[in-house]
Amino acid sequence: MNKALRVPWRLLSFGVAWILAQGIAESVLGPLFGLLSRSVGETVPMYPFTMLIGVAAACYVALRFVDDVPWSVMALGPGAWNWKHLGTGALLGTAAIVGTAGVLWAVGAMRIEATATASIDGAAFVQDSWGGTALRLLLLLGPAALWEELVFRGYLYAVAEEAAGLWVARLSSSVAFGAVHLMNPGANVRTTLVVMLAGLCLCLVRERTASLPAAWTAHLAWNWVMAAVLHVPVSGLPFATPGYRAALSGSDWITGGAWGPEGGLVAMLELGGSLAVGLRRRSSLTQA
């Protein structure tokens, strides 16, 4: 069968398996999360966990029964989960968002201010302590970032690379990654372009380390630093801000505004520069 003709069938099989597995997970876990929410006195989000279960099951079904290929095609082969790769990803993600925030602070577009209450309207996880909020955000953002990586830098990337090559895999997975984020509050053309740039950078992390988990920790570190350290929105989604928050001022084009610092020109330049450096290094390694 022609590779191009196989792509729709493979993606359809993946999507059906995802929907079915996630539906089963929601049915089983729904009562448990309801009980947990009543116990702690607030809603404990279930969707990152059921999404992750659904996607992981879909990956297994697709690779095992549809494609008949090893997990290594998704950069999940032996050694992919070693601490070196995980640490490298976390360091890259942290450096990128800290660099973005540092530039905003240096030009006076970001300042730290005290908050009178533990959360802002619509925020998840109301907590008085920084540590409690940071831990709970890690438990929320971890599975959310992992299911996104399994889909975009994992299965979608692998299918596109086999069918049409490396650059099609990079571009198609990153465009899809940006399109999914259009559903977030405050999304627009500018924020979508930045998310696509971030997707391309995560593709390079995956490729350079041959480890999808490295892309996951880079993704998670970027999001967690914004939510738990800076206390700013993540892709337009607000979270608890116990004690303080980083307030953005100035044009939304520069700072990202209500979307968070990842949605502005500074983040775009940071990610664009990182992408250029990463592509140059990869080219040098290939030529060597």
Secondary structure by P-SEA (a helix, b strand, c coil): cccccaaaaaaaaaaaaaaaaaaaaaaaaaaaaaaaaaaacccccaaaaaaaaaaaaaaaaaacccccccccccccccccccaaaaaaaaaaaaaaaaaaaaaaaaaccbbbbbbccccccccccccccaaaaaaaaaaaaaaaaaaaaaccccaaaaaaaacccaaaaaaaaaaaaaaaacccccccaaaaaaaaaaaaaaaaaaaacccaaaaaaaaaaaaaaaccccccccccccccccccccccccccccccccccccccaaaaaaaaaaaaaaaaaaaaaaac
